[in-house]
Amino acid sequence: MAMSVEIGGGTLSEIYQSAKKLLLRTRDGLEKLERLENAGGIDSPDLSTSVKKDISQIQSLSSEMDRLWRSVGAKSQRDLWKRKVEQIVEEAQSLKESLDKYNLRNQKRAQEFRERAELLGRANGEGAHVLRIFDDEAQARASVHSSSRMLEEASATGESILRKYAEQRDWLKSAQRKGLDVLNTVGLSNSVLKLIERRNRVDQSIKYAGMILTVVIVVYLIWGWR
């Protein structure tokens, strides 16, 4: 049922149908833009501009319908048109957000493309210098690695020598202790030998003294008996 209220030369129903057609065309346009994007980041400025204009027109029609449905007399019809207009407004807002995201991605791709172009342009003039820097850094890392390996080998050799010296020191200490034990034993033996010799001399002296004393007593007794 067409509404009798008109705005901008059209009834509420006619404006609503125009907005619905614009919504369909806008969705198709966004889908084409996304297909081009997925196909390799191809941009279509004309199509993007057309979609933006359609969204703006839908929003304008929504504003007109929002004012118009309030003039509907029957409450049931008024509530129905309110829901229809709100749906158009929500769909238009969703399409606008999708277009904004697409434009943001497109701007990001364009910025990345410009940065890559600048880097390639600088690389053409500075490529050799950059390669020299990388080569110098690689040589420096190799030199540090070689020096570190040599230090580790020298440290391992030094530790091995110190262990051998420690083993030799322990062996010398053990030999020294054994030598001292032998010397102590020899010293004790010499003392015993000297003591035995001294005892032998004393025994011999006592023996000779006893023999002499015996002879003297015998001679005295014989002399006294006579």
C-alpha positions as CSV (number, residue, x, y, z in Angstrom):
1,M,0.0,0.0,0.0
2,A,1.6,3.3,-1.1
3,M,1.6,6.1,1.5
4,S,-0.1,9.4,0.6
5,V,2.6,11.4,2.3
6,E,5.3,12.7,-0.2
7,I,8.7,14.2,0.2
8,G,11.0,15.4,-2.5
9,G,8.5,14.5,-5.1
10,G,8.0,10.9,-4.0
11,T,6.0,8.9,-1.5
12,L,7.5,7.1,1.5
13,S,7.1,3.8,-0.3
14,E,8.8,5.2,-3.4
15,I,11.7,6.6,-1.4
16,Y,12.0,3.2,0.4
17,Q,12.2,1.3,-2.8
18,S,14.8,3.7,-4.2
19,A,16.9,3.2,-1.0
20,K,16.5,-0.6,-1.4
21,K,17.8,-0.5,-5.0
22,L,20.7,1.6,-3.9
23,L,21.5,-0.9,-1.2
24,L,21.6,-3.7,-3.7
25,R,23.8,-1.7,-6.1
26,T,26.1,-0.7,-3.2
27,R,26.6,-4.3,-2.1
28,D,27.4,-5.4,-5.6
29,G,29.9,-2.6,-5.9
30,L,31.6,-3.5,-2.6
31,E,31.8,-7.2,-3.6
32,K,33.5,-6.2,-6.9
33,L,36.0,-4.1,-5.0
34,E,36.8,-7.0,-2.6
35,R,37.1,-9.4,-5.6
36,L,39.6,-7.1,-7.2
37,E,41.5,-6.7,-3.9
38,N,41.7,-10.5,-3.5
39,A,42.8,-10.9,-7.1
40,G,46.0,-9.0,-6.3
41,G,45.3,-5.8,-4.6
42,I,43.9,-4.1,-7.7
43,D,42.1,-0.8,-7.0
44,S,39.2,0.7,-8.9
45,P,39.0,4.4,-7.9
46,D,35.9,5.0,-10.1
47,L,34.0,2.1,-8.6
48,S,35.0,3.1,-5.1
49,T,33.8,6.7,-5.7
50,S,30.5,5.4,-7.1
51,V,29.9,3.2,-4.1
52,K,30.7,6.1,-1.8
53,K,28.1,8.3,-3.6
54,D,25.5,5.6,-3.4
55,I,26.0,5.2,0.4
56,S,25.7,9.0,0.8
57,Q,22.5,9.0,-1.2
58,I,21.1,6.1,0.9
59,Q,21.9,8.0,4.1
60,S,20.1,11.1,2.6
61,L,17.1,9.0,1.8
62,S,17.2,7.5,5.2
63,S,17.0,10.9,6.8
64,E,14.0,11.8,4.6
65,M,12.3,8.6,5.5
66,D,13.1,9.1,9.2
67,R,11.2,12.4,9.1
68,L,8.4,11.1,6.9
69,W,7.4,7.9,8.8
70,R,6.6,10.1,11.9
71,S,3.8,11.7,9.9
72,V,2.0,8.4,9.3
73,G,-1.4,8.4,11.1
74,A,-1.9,4.8,12.0
75,K,0.3,3.6,14.8
76,S,0.7,0.1,13.4
77,Q,1.8,1.5,10.0
78,R,4.0,4.0,11.8
79,D,5.8,1.3,13.8
80,L,6.2,-0.8,10.7
81,W,7.9,2.0,8.8
82,K,10.0,2.8,11.8
83,R,11.5,-0.7,11.7
84,K,12.0,-0.5,7.9
85,V,13.8,2.8,8.1
86,E,15.9,1.7,11.0
87,Q,16.9,-1.4,8.9
88,I,17.9,0.8,6.0
89,V,19.9,3.0,8.3
90,E,21.7,0.0,9.8
91,E,22.5,-1.5,6.4
92,A,23.8,1.8,5.1
93,Q,26.0,2.2,8.1
94,S,27.4,-1.3,7.7
95,L,28.1,-0.7,4.0
96,K,29.9,2.6,4.9
97,E,32.0,0.8,7.5
98,S,33.0,-1.9,4.9
99,L,33.9,0.8,2.4
100,D,36.0,2.6,5.1
101,K,37.9,-0.6,5.9
102,Y,38.5,-1.2,2.2
103,N,39.8,2.3,1.7
104,L,42.0,1.9,4.7
105,R,43.5,-1.3,3.4
106,N,44.0,0.3,0.0
107,Q,45.8,3.2,1.5
108,K,48.0,0.9,3.5
109,R,48.9,-1.1,0.3
110,A,49.7,2.1,-1.5
111,Q,51.9,3.3,1.4
112,E,53.7,0.0,1.4
113,F,54.2,0.1,-2.4
114,R,55.7,3.6,-2.1
115,E,58.0,2.5,0.7
116,R,59.2,-0.5,-1.3
117,A,59.8,1.7,-4.3
118,E,61.8,4.1,-2.2
119,L,63.8,1.3,-0.8
120,L,64.5,-0.2,-4.2
121,G,65.5,3.2,-5.5
122,R,67.9,3.7,-2.6
123,A,69.2,0.1,-3.0
124,N,70.2,0.9,-6.6
125,G,72.6,3.6,-5.4
126,E,73.5,2.2,-2.0
127,G,73.3,-1.6,-2.6
128,A,77.1,-2.0,-2.8
129,H,77.6,0.0,0.4
130,V,74.9,-2.1,2.2
131,L,76.6,-5.3,1.0
132,R,79.9,-4.1,2.2
133,I,78.5,-3.3,5.6
134,F,76.9,-6.8,5.8
135,D,80.2,-8.3,4.6
136,D,82.2,-6.4,7.3
137,E,79.8,-7.5,10.0
138,A,80.0,-11.1,8.8
139,Q,83.8,-11.0,8.9
140,A,83.8,-9.4,12.4
141,R,81.4,-12.1,13.7
142,A,83.7,-14.8,12.2
143,S,86.8,-13.2,13.7
144,V,85.1,-13.0,17.2
145,H,84.0,-16.6,16.9
146,S,87.6,-17.7,15.9
147,S,89.1,-15.8,18.7
148,S,86.6,-17.2,21.2
149,R,87.4,-20.8,19.9
150,M,91.2,-20.2,20.3
151,L,90.7,-18.8,23.8
152,E,88.7,-21.9,24.7
153,E,91.4,-24.2,23.3
154,A,94.2,-22.3,25.2
155,S,92.2,-22.5,28.4
156,A,91.7,-26.2,28.0
157,T,95.4,-26.7,27.3
158,G,96.3,-24.6,30.4
159,E,94.0,-26.6,32.5
160,S,95.5,-29.9,31.3
161,I,99.0,-28.6,32.1
162,L,98.0,-27.5,35.5
163,R,96.5,-31.0,36.2
164,K,99.7,-32.6,35.1
165,Y,101.7,-30.3,37.4
166,A,99.4,-31.1,40.2
167,E,99.8,-34.8,39.7
168,Q,103.6,-34.5,39.5
169,R,103.6,-32.4,42.7
170,D,101.6,-35.1,44.5
171,W,104.0,-37.7,43.2
172,L,107.0,-35.7,44.4
173,K,105.5,-35.1,47.8
174,S,104.9,-38.9,48.1
175,A,108.5,-39.6,47.1
176,Q,109.7,-37.0,49.5
177,R,107.8,-38.6,52.4
178,K,109.2,-42.1,51.5
179,G,112.7,-40.7,51.3
180,L,112.3,-39.1,54.7
181,D,111.0,-42.4,56.1
182,V,114.1,-44.2,54.7
183,L,116.4,-41.6,56.1
184,N,114.8,-41.8,59.4
185,T,115.1,-45.6,59.3
186,V,118.8,-45.4,58.3
187,G,119.4,-42.8,61.1
188,L,117.9,-45.1,63.6
189,S,119.9,-48.1,62.4
190,N,123.1,-46.1,62.7
191,S,122.2,-45.2,66.2
192,V,121.7,-48.8,67.1
193,L,125.0,-49.9,65.5
194,K,126.8,-47.3,67.4
195,L,125.2,-48.4,70.6
196,I,126.1,-52.0,70.0
197,E,129.7,-51.1,69.2
198,R,129.9,-49.1,72.4
199,R,128.5,-52.0,74.3
200,N,131.0,-54.4,72.8
201,R,133.8,-52.1,73.8
202,V,132.5,-51.9,77.4
203,D,132.1,-55.7,77.5
204,Q,135.7,-56.2,76.2
205,S,137.0,-53.7,78.8
206,I,135.1,-55.6,81.6
207,K,136.5,-58.9,80.3
208,Y,140.1,-57.7,80.2
209,A,139.7,-56.1,83.6
210,G,138.3,-59.3,85.0
211,M,141.1,-61.3,83.6
212,I,143.7,-59.0,85.0
213,L,142.0,-58.9,88.4
214,T,141.9,-62.7,88.4
215,V,145.6,-63.0,87.6
216,V,146.4,-60.5,90.4
217,I,144.4,-62.4,93.0
218,V,145.9,-65.8,92.0
219,V,149.3,-64.3,92.2
220,Y,148.6,-62.8,95.6
221,L,147.2,-66.1,96.9
222,I,150.2,-68.1,95.7
223,W,152.6,-65.5,97.2
224,G,150.7,-65.6,100.5
225,W,150.7,-69.4,100.6
226,R,154.3,-69.6,100.2
